[in-house]
Amino acid sequence: GVTGSSLGTHREAVAMQPGETIRWAGRSIRFVELAQQELPDKLVGQARLEVSRRGGTPDVLLPAQHLHFLQNEWTTEVAIHSTWGGDLYTILQGGEEDGSVYLTFVEKPLMRWIWLGGWLMGGGAVWGLWPARRRASRPPADATSSAEIASRGHVPAPRGKPRATRPHLVSV
């Protein structure tokens, strides 16, 4: 799974201006704007991207960076566009005063298939552990009735090893 997730991975760092559109990994990616919002505990910088495949309806991705005031630390929020054709990870690296941004795009084409394989393996495990249905017991095909034995006039020899018996002692 981990090895397969890196097969076919493509990565590219780009700089984009507001309104600019690029074609990358079979997708059309349009950078709409860079927005900043100051919250009581952090400053958030967020890029708005519109991503579509083959001219379809665009999906909105919002990769962001957060500056947490108390820790004076930056964290990055990755936005993911997931399809059967692969996952596109968008990472905001930074922005400029003019509204342009630096982004990193990472395409992992096999991620959905790895998840599907995991679900199939889990389903197979459940199937294998599920209790079997019990069938009504039937007599074996070679069983003979007591009436049939009596009509033959003899009793068949017992099958298997003879059991050891203890002699009976008679006290006088």
Rosetta constraint file for C-alpha pairs under 8 A:
AtomPair CA 1 CA 5 HARMONIC 6.05 0.50
AtomPair CA 1 CA 114 HARMONIC 6.08 0.50
AtomPair CA 2 CA 6 HARMONIC 6.93 0.50
AtomPair CA 3 CA 7 HARMONIC 6.87 0.50
AtomPair CA 4 CA 110 HARMONIC 6.95 0.50
AtomPair CA 4 CA 114 HARMONIC 7.46 0.50
AtomPair CA 5 CA 9 HARMONIC 7.77 0.50
AtomPair CA 5 CA 108 HARMONIC 6.61 0.50
AtomPair CA 5 CA 109 HARMONIC 7.85 0.50
AtomPair CA 5 CA 110 HARMONIC 5.86 0.50
AtomPair CA 5 CA 111 HARMONIC 5.73 0.50
AtomPair CA 5 CA 114 HARMONIC 7.22 0.50
AtomPair CA 6 CA 108 HARMONIC 6.72 0.50
AtomPair CA 7 CA 108 HARMONIC 7.53 0.50
AtomPair CA 7 CA 109 HARMONIC 7.80 0.50
AtomPair CA 7 CA 110 HARMONIC 7.32 0.50
AtomPair CA 8 CA 108 HARMONIC 6.57 0.50
AtomPair CA 8 CA 109 HARMONIC 6.36 0.50
AtomPair CA 8 CA 110 HARMONIC 7.73 0.50
AtomPair CA 9 CA 106 HARMONIC 6.97 0.50
AtomPair CA 9 CA 107 HARMONIC 5.47 0.50
AtomPair CA 9 CA 108 HARMONIC 4.74 0.50
AtomPair CA 9 CA 109 HARMONIC 6.71 0.50
AtomPair CA 10 CA 106 HARMONIC 5.63 0.50
AtomPair CA 10 CA 107 HARMONIC 5.14 0.50
AtomPair CA 10 CA 108 HARMONIC 6.92 0.50
AtomPair CA 11 CA 104 HARMONIC 7.09 0.50
AtomPair CA 11 CA 105 HARMONIC 5.62 0.50
AtomPair CA 11 CA 106 HARMONIC 4.39 0.50
AtomPair CA 11 CA 107 HARMONIC 6.46 0.50
AtomPair CA 12 CA 104 HARMONIC 5.65 0.50
AtomPair CA 12 CA 105 HARMONIC 5.34 0.50
AtomPair CA 12 CA 106 HARMONIC 6.64 0.50
AtomPair CA 13 CA 102 HARMONIC 7.17 0.50
AtomPair CA 13 CA 103 HARMONIC 5.73 0.50
AtomPair CA 13 CA 104 HARMONIC 4.25 0.50
AtomPair CA 13 CA 105 HARMONIC 6.33 0.50
AtomPair CA 14 CA 102 HARMONIC 5.79 0.50
AtomPair CA 14 CA 103 HARMONIC 5.37 0.50
AtomPair CA 14 CA 104 HARMONIC 6.21 0.50
AtomPair CA 14 CA 105 HARMONIC 7.88 0.50
AtomPair CA 15 CA 100 HARMONIC 7.02 0.50
AtomPair CA 15 CA 101 HARMONIC 5.63 0.50
AtomPair CA 15 CA 102 HARMONIC 4.48 0.50
AtomPair CA 15 CA 103 HARMONIC 6.26 0.50
AtomPair CA 16 CA 20 HARMONIC 6.27 0.50
AtomPair CA 16 CA 31 HARMONIC 6.77 0.50
AtomPair CA 16 CA 100 HARMONIC 5.58 0.50
AtomPair CA 16 CA 101 HARMONIC 5.48 0.50
AtomPair CA 16 CA 102 HARMONIC 6.55 0.50
AtomPair CA 16 CA 103 HARMONIC 7.69 0.50
AtomPair CA 17 CA 31 HARMONIC 7.00 0.50
AtomPair CA 17 CA 99 HARMONIC 6.81 0.50
AtomPair CA 17 CA 100 HARMONIC 4.47 0.50
AtomPair CA 17 CA 101 HARMONIC 6.72 0.50
AtomPair CA 18 CA 31 HARMONIC 5.56 0.50
AtomPair CA 18 CA 32 HARMONIC 5.31 0.50
AtomPair CA 18 CA 33 HARMONIC 5.33 0.50
AtomPair CA 18 CA 34 HARMONIC 7.69 0.50
AtomPair CA 18 CA 99 HARMONIC 6.51 0.50
AtomPair CA 18 CA 100 HARMONIC 6.17 0.50
AtomPair CA 19 CA 30 HARMONIC 6.51 0.50
AtomPair CA 19 CA 31 HARMONIC 5.54 0.50
AtomPair CA 19 CA 32 HARMONIC 5.16 0.50
AtomPair CA 19 CA 33 HARMONIC 7.39 0.50
AtomPair CA 20 CA 30 HARMONIC 5.73 0.50
AtomPair CA 20 CA 31 HARMONIC 5.64 0.50
AtomPair CA 20 CA 32 HARMONIC 7.53 0.50
AtomPair CA 21 CA 28 HARMONIC 6.79 0.50
AtomPair CA 21 CA 29 HARMONIC 5.49 0.50
AtomPair CA 21 CA 30 HARMONIC 4.11 0.50
AtomPair CA 21 CA 31 HARMONIC 6.36 0.50
AtomPair CA 22 CA 28 HARMONIC 5.91 0.50
AtomPair CA 22 CA 29 HARMONIC 5.36 0.50
AtomPair CA 22 CA 30 HARMONIC 6.47 0.50
AtomPair CA 23 CA 27 HARMONIC 5.63 0.50
AtomPair CA 23 CA 28 HARMONIC 4.65 0.50
AtomPair CA 23 CA 29 HARMONIC 6.20 0.50
AtomPair CA 24 CA 28 HARMONIC 6.48 0.50
AtomPair CA 24 CA 29 HARMONIC 7.20 0.50
AtomPair CA 25 CA 107 HARMONIC 7.09 0.50
AtomPair CA 26 CA 53 HARMONIC 6.45 0.50
AtomPair CA 26 CA 54 HARMONIC 7.55 0.50
AtomPair CA 27 CA 51 HARMONIC 6.58 0.50
AtomPair CA 27 CA 52 HARMONIC 5.59 0.50
AtomPair CA 27 CA 53 HARMONIC 4.73 0.50
AtomPair CA 27 CA 54 HARMONIC 7.04 0.50
AtomPair CA 28 CA 50 HARMONIC 7.94 0.50
AtomPair CA 28 CA 51 HARMONIC 5.64 0.50
AtomPair CA 28 CA 52 HARMONIC 5.31 0.50
AtomPair CA 28 CA 53 HARMONIC 6.30 0.50
AtomPair CA 28 CA 54 HARMONIC 7.85 0.50
AtomPair CA 28 CA 55 HARMONIC 7.76 0.50
AtomPair CA 29 CA 49 HARMONIC 6.66 0.50
AtomPair CA 29 CA 50 HARMONIC 5.77 0.50
AtomPair CA 29 CA 51 HARMONIC 4.64 0.50
AtomPair CA 29 CA 52 HARMONIC 6.81 0.50
AtomPair CA 30 CA 49 HARMONIC 5.54 0.50
AtomPair CA 30 CA 50 HARMONIC 5.09 0.50
AtomPair CA 30 CA 51 HARMONIC 6.50 0.50
AtomPair CA 31 CA 47 HARMONIC 7.40 0.50
AtomPair CA 31 CA 48 HARMONIC 6.21 0.50
AtomPair CA 31 CA 49 HARMONIC 4.69 0.50
AtomPair CA 31 CA 50 HARMONIC 6.64 0.50
AtomPair CA 32 CA 47 HARMONIC 7.55 0.50
AtomPair CA 32 CA 48 HARMONIC 5.40 0.50
AtomPair CA 32 CA 49 HARMONIC 5.70 0.50
AtomPair CA 32 CA 50 HARMONIC 7.19 0.50
AtomPair CA 33 CA 47 HARMONIC 5.86 0.50
AtomPair CA 33 CA 48 HARMONIC 5.40 0.50
AtomPair CA 33 CA 49 HARMONIC 7.62 0.50
AtomPair CA 33 CA 99 HARMONIC 6.94 0.50
AtomPair CA 34 CA 45 HARMONIC 7.00 0.50
AtomPair CA 34 CA 46 HARMONIC 5.69 0.50
AtomPair CA 34 CA 47 HARMONIC 4.47 0.50
AtomPair CA 34 CA 48 HARMONIC 6.36 0.50
AtomPair CA 34 CA 95 HARMONIC 7.54 0.50
AtomPair CA 34 CA 99 HARMONIC 5.81 0.50
AtomPair CA 34 CA 100 HARMONIC 7.36 0.50
AtomPair CA 34 CA 101 HARMONIC 7.36 0.50
AtomPair CA 35 CA 45 HARMONIC 5.80 0.50
AtomPair CA 35 CA 46 HARMONIC 5.25 0.50
AtomPair CA 35 CA 47 HARMONIC 6.35 0.50
AtomPair CA 35 CA 48 HARMONIC 7.84 0.50
AtomPair CA 36 CA 43 HARMONIC 7.23 0.50
AtomPair CA 36 CA 44 HARMONIC 5.55 0.50
AtomPair CA 36 CA 45 HARMONIC 4.51 0.50
AtomPair CA 36 CA 46 HARMONIC 6.31 0.50
AtomPair CA 37 CA 43 HARMONIC 5.94 0.50
AtomPair CA 37 CA 44 HARMONIC 5.18 0.50
AtomPair CA 37 CA 45 HARMONIC 6.64 0.50
AtomPair CA 38 CA 42 HARMONIC 6.24 0.50
AtomPair CA 38 CA 43 HARMONIC 4.51 0.50
AtomPair CA 38 CA 44 HARMONIC 6.25 0.50
AtomPair CA 39 CA 43 HARMONIC 5.94 0.50
AtomPair CA 39 CA 44 HARMONIC 7.58 0.50
AtomPair CA 41 CA 68 HARMONIC 6.15 0.50
AtomPair CA 41 CA 69 HARMONIC 5.81 0.50
AtomPair CA 41 CA 70 HARMONIC 7.11 0.50
AtomPair CA 42 CA 66 HARMONIC 6.40 0.50
AtomPair CA 42 CA 67 HARMONIC 5.32 0.50
AtomPair CA 42 CA 68 HARMONIC 4.42 0.50
AtomPair CA 42 CA 69 HARMONIC 5.41 0.50
AtomPair CA 43 CA 66 HARMONIC 5.66 0.50
AtomPair CA 43 CA 67 HARMONIC 5.06 0.50
AtomPair CA 43 CA 68 HARMONIC 6.71 0.50
AtomPair CA 43 CA 69 HARMONIC 7.68 0.50
AtomPair CA 44 CA 64 HARMONIC 6.87 0.50
AtomPair CA 44 CA 65 HARMONIC 5.87 0.50
AtomPair CA 44 CA 66 HARMONIC 4.61 0.50
AtomPair CA 44 CA 67 HARMONIC 6.52 0.50
AtomPair CA 45 CA 64 HARMONIC 5.53 0.50
AtomPair CA 45 CA 65 HARMONIC 5.27 0.50
AtomPair CA 45 CA 66 HARMONIC 6.46 0.50
AtomPair CA 46 CA 62 HARMONIC 6.15 0.50
AtomPair CA 46 CA 63 HARMONIC 5.90 0.50
AtomPair CA 46 CA 64 HARMONIC 4.21 0.50
AtomPair CA 46 CA 65 HARMONIC 6.51 0.50
AtomPair CA 46 CA 92 HARMONIC 7.71 0.50
AtomPair CA 47 CA 61 HARMONIC 7.98 0.50
AtomPair CA 47 CA 62 HARMONIC 5.55 0.50
AtomPair CA 47 CA 63 HARMONIC 5.71 0.50
AtomPair CA 47 CA 64 HARMONIC 6.26 0.50
AtomPair CA 47 CA 92 HARMONIC 7.03 0.50
AtomPair CA 47 CA 101 HARMONIC 7.69 0.50
AtomPair CA 48 CA 60 HARMONIC 6.87 0.50
AtomPair CA 48 CA 61 HARMONIC 6.06 0.50
AtomPair CA 48 CA 62 HARMONIC 5.04 0.50
AtomPair CA 48 CA 63 HARMONIC 7.29 0.50
AtomPair CA 49 CA 60 HARMONIC 5.62 0.50
AtomPair CA 49 CA 61 HARMONIC 5.07 0.50
AtomPair CA 49 CA 62 HARMONIC 6.35 0.50
AtomPair CA 50 CA 58 HARMONIC 5.46 0.50
AtomPair CA 50 CA 59 HARMONIC 5.50 0.50
AtomPair CA 50 CA 60 HARMONIC 4.67 0.50
AtomPair CA 50 CA 61 HARMONIC 6.29 0.50
AtomPair CA 51 CA 58 HARMONIC 5.04 0.50
AtomPair CA 51 CA 59 HARMONIC 5.18 0.50
AtomPair CA 51 CA 60 HARMONIC 6.38 0.50
AtomPair CA 51 CA 61 HARMONIC 7.23 0.50
AtomPair CA 51 CA 81 HARMONIC 7.73 0.50
AtomPair CA 52 CA 56 HARMONIC 5.65 0.50
AtomPair CA 52 CA 57 HARMONIC 6.17 0.50
AtomPair CA 52 CA 58 HARMONIC 4.39 0.50
AtomPair CA 52 CA 59 HARMONIC 6.24 0.50
AtomPair CA 53 CA 58 HARMONIC 7.76 0.50
AtomPair CA 59 CA 81 HARMONIC 7.77 0.50
AtomPair CA 61 CA 79 HARMONIC 5.71 0.50
AtomPair CA 61 CA 80 HARMONIC 7.12 0.50
AtomPair CA 61 CA 81 HARMONIC 7.26 0.50
AtomPair CA 61 CA 90 HARMONIC 7.88 0.50
AtomPair CA 62 CA 78 HARMONIC 7.96 0.50
AtomPair CA 62 CA 79 HARMONIC 5.80 0.50
AtomPair CA 63 CA 76 HARMONIC 7.79 0.50
AtomPair CA 63 CA 77 HARMONIC 5.63 0.50
AtomPair CA 63 CA 78 HARMONIC 5.12 0.50
AtomPair CA 63 CA 79 HARMONIC 4.78 0.50
AtomPair CA 63 CA 90 HARMONIC 6.17 0.50
AtomPair CA 63 CA 91 HARMONIC 5.71 0.50
AtomPair CA 63 CA 92 HARMONIC 5.55 0.50
AtomPair CA 64 CA 76 HARMONIC 5.94 0.50
AtomPair CA 64 CA 77 HARMONIC 4.98 0.50
AtomPair CA 64 CA 78 HARMONIC 6.83 0.50
AtomPair CA 64 CA 79 HARMONIC 7.97 0.50
AtomPair CA 64 CA 91 HARMONIC 7.41 0.50
AtomPair CA 64 CA 92 HARMONIC 5.74 0.50
AtomPair CA 65 CA 74 HARMONIC 6.66 0.50
AtomPair CA 65 CA 75 HARMONIC 5.69 0.50
AtomPair CA 65 CA 76 HARMONIC 4.52 0.50
AtomPair CA 65 CA 77 HARMONIC 5.99 0.50
AtomPair CA 65 CA 92 HARMONIC 6.67 0.50
AtomPair CA 65 CA 93 HARMONIC 7.77 0.50
AtomPair CA 65 CA 94 HARMONIC 7.79 0.50
AtomPair CA 66 CA 74 HARMONIC 5.45 0.50
AtomPair CA 66 CA 75 HARMONIC 5.19 0.50
AtomPair CA 66 CA 76 HARMONIC 6.37 0.50
AtomPair CA 66 CA 77 HARMONIC 7.78 0.50
AtomPair CA 67 CA 72 HARMONIC 6.56 0.50
AtomPair CA 67 CA 73 HARMONIC 5.66 0.50
AtomPair CA 67 CA 74 HARMONIC 4.47 0.50
AtomPair CA 67 CA 75 HARMONIC 6.60 0.50
AtomPair CA 68 CA 72 HARMONIC 5.46 0.50
AtomPair CA 68 CA 73 HARMONIC 5.45 0.50
AtomPair CA 68 CA 74 HARMONIC 6.34 0.50
AtomPair CA 68 CA 75 HARMONIC 7.84 0.50
AtomPair CA 69 CA 73 HARMONIC 7.22 0.50
AtomPair CA 76 CA 91 HARMONIC 7.43 0.50
AtomPair CA 76 CA 92 HARMONIC 7.28 0.50
AtomPair CA 77 CA 91 HARMONIC 7.22 0.50
AtomPair CA 77 CA 92 HARMONIC 7.87 0.50
AtomPair CA 78 CA 89 HARMONIC 6.51 0.50
AtomPair CA 78 CA 90 HARMONIC 5.79 0.50
AtomPair CA 78 CA 91 HARMONIC 5.12 0.50
AtomPair CA 78 CA 92 HARMONIC 7.45 0.50
AtomPair CA 79 CA 89 HARMONIC 5.88 0.50
AtomPair CA 79 CA 90 HARMONIC 5.26 0.50
AtomPair CA 79 CA 91 HARMONIC 6.81 0.50
AtomPair CA 80 CA 87 HARMONIC 6.62 0.50
AtomPair CA 80 CA 88 HARMONIC 5.57 0.50
AtomPair CA 80 CA 89 HARMONIC 4.62 0.50
AtomPair CA 80 CA 90 HARMONIC 6.28 0.50
AtomPair CA 81 CA 87 HARMONIC 5.65 0.50
AtomPair CA 81 CA 88 HARMONIC 4.99 0.50
AtomPair CA 81 CA 89 HARMONIC 6.56 0.50
AtomPair CA 82 CA 86 HARMONIC 6.17 0.50
AtomPair CA 82 CA 87 HARMONIC 4.39 0.50
AtomPair CA 82 CA 88 HARMONIC 6.37 0.50
AtomPair CA 82 CA 112 HARMONIC 7.83 0.50
AtomPair CA 83 CA 87 HARMONIC 6.10 0.50
AtomPair CA 83 CA 112 HARMONIC 7.32 0.50
AtomPair CA 84 CA 112 HARMONIC 5.95 0.50
AtomPair CA 84 CA 113 HARMONIC 7.59 0.50
AtomPair CA 85 CA 109 HARMONIC 5.94 0.50
AtomPair CA 85 CA 110 HARMONIC 7.65 0.50
AtomPair CA 86 CA 107 HARMONIC 6.83 0.50
AtomPair CA 86 CA 108 HARMONIC 5.56 0.50
AtomPair CA 86 CA 109 HARMONIC 3.65 0.50
AtomPair CA 86 CA 110 HARMONIC 5.73 0.50
AtomPair CA 86 CA 111 HARMONIC 6.13 0.50
AtomPair CA 86 CA 112 HARMONIC 6.49 0.50
AtomPair CA 87 CA 107 HARMONIC 5.70 0.50
AtomPair CA 87 CA 108 HARMONIC 5.20 0.50
AtomPair CA 87 CA 109 HARMONIC 5.99 0.50
AtomPair CA 87 CA 110 HARMONIC 7.81 0.50
AtomPair CA 87 CA 111 HARMONIC 6.49 0.50
AtomPair CA 87 CA 112 HARMONIC 7.55 0.50
AtomPair CA 88 CA 105 HARMONIC 6.80 0.50
AtomPair CA 88 CA 106 HARMONIC 5.71 0.50
AtomPair CA 88 CA 107 HARMONIC 4.59 0.50
AtomPair CA 88 CA 108 HARMONIC 6.56 0.50
AtomPair CA 89 CA 105 HARMONIC 5.73 0.50
AtomPair CA 89 CA 106 HARMONIC 5.01 0.50
AtomPair CA 89 CA 107 HARMONIC 6.32 0.50
AtomPair CA 90 CA 103 HARMONIC 6.86 0.50
AtomPair CA 90 CA 104 HARMONIC 5.93 0.50
AtomPair CA 90 CA 105 HARMONIC 4.89 0.50
AtomPair CA 90 CA 106 HARMONIC 6.65 0.50
AtomPair CA 91 CA 103 HARMONIC 5.55 0.50
AtomPair CA 91 CA 104 HARMONIC 5.08 0.50
AtomPair CA 91 CA 105 HARMONIC 6.48 0.50
AtomPair CA 92 CA 101 HARMONIC 7.40 0.50
AtomPair CA 92 CA 102 HARMONIC 6.30 0.50
AtomPair CA 92 CA 103 HARMONIC 4.74 0.50
AtomPair CA 92 CA 104 HARMONIC 6.63 0.50
AtomPair CA 93 CA 101 HARMONIC 7.47 0.50
AtomPair CA 93 CA 102 HARMONIC 5.24 0.50
AtomPair CA 93 CA 103 HARMONIC 5.38 0.50
AtomPair CA 93 CA 104 HARMONIC 6.98 0.50
AtomPair CA 94 CA 101 HARMONIC 5.78 0.50
AtomPair CA 94 CA 102 HARMONIC 5.33 0.50
AtomPair CA 94 CA 103 HARMONIC 7.35 0.50
AtomPair CA 95 CA 99 HARMONIC 6.53 0.50
AtomPair CA 95 CA 100 HARMONIC 5.71 0.50
AtomPair CA 95 CA 101 HARMONIC 4.19 0.50
AtomPair CA 95 CA 102 HARMONIC 6.10 0.50
AtomPair CA 96 CA 100 HARMONIC 5.40 0.50
AtomPair CA 96 CA 101 HARMONIC 6.28 0.50
AtomPair CA 110 CA 114 HARMONIC 6.31 0.50
AtomPair CA 111 CA 115 HARMONIC 6.47 0.50
AtomPair CA 112 CA 116 HARMONIC 6.23 0.50
AtomPair CA 113 CA 117 HARMONIC 6.13 0.50
AtomPair CA 114 CA 118 HARMONIC 6.30 0.50
AtomPair CA 115 CA 119 HARMONIC 6.30 0.50
AtomPair CA 116 CA 120 HARMONIC 6.19 0.50
AtomPair CA 117 CA 121 HARMONIC 6.18 0.50
AtomPair CA 118 CA 122 HARMONIC 6.16 0.50
AtomPair CA 119 CA 123 HARMONIC 6.03 0.50
AtomPair CA 120 CA 124 HARMONIC 6.08 0.50
AtomPair CA 121 CA 125 HARMONIC 6.22 0.50
AtomPair CA 122 CA 126 HARMONIC 6.31 0.50
AtomPair CA 123 CA 127 HARMONIC 6.07 0.50
AtomPair CA 124 CA 128 HARMONIC 6.06 0.50
AtomPair CA 125 CA 129 HARMONIC 6.19 0.50
AtomPair CA 126 CA 130 HARMONIC 5.99 0.50
AtomPair CA 139 CA 143 HARMONIC 6.62 0.50
AtomPair CA 144 CA 148 HARMONIC 6.47 0.50
AtomPair CA 144 CA 149 HARMONIC 7.05 0.50
AtomPair CA 145 CA 149 HARMONIC 6.50 0.50
AtomPair CA 146 CA 150 HARMONIC 6.18 0.50
AtomPair CA 147 CA 151 HARMONIC 6.26 0.50
AtomPair CA 148 CA 152 HARMONIC 6.56 0.50
AtomPair CA 149 CA 153 HARMONIC 6.72 0.50
AtomPair CA 149 CA 154 HARMONIC 6.66 0.50
AtomPair CA 149 CA 155 HARMONIC 6.49 0.50
AtomPair CA 149 CA 156 HARMONIC 7.94 0.50
AtomPair CA 150 CA 154 HARMONIC 6.77 0.50
AtomPair CA 150 CA 155 HARMONIC 7.67 0.50
AtomPair CA 158 CA 162 HARMONIC 7.91 0.50
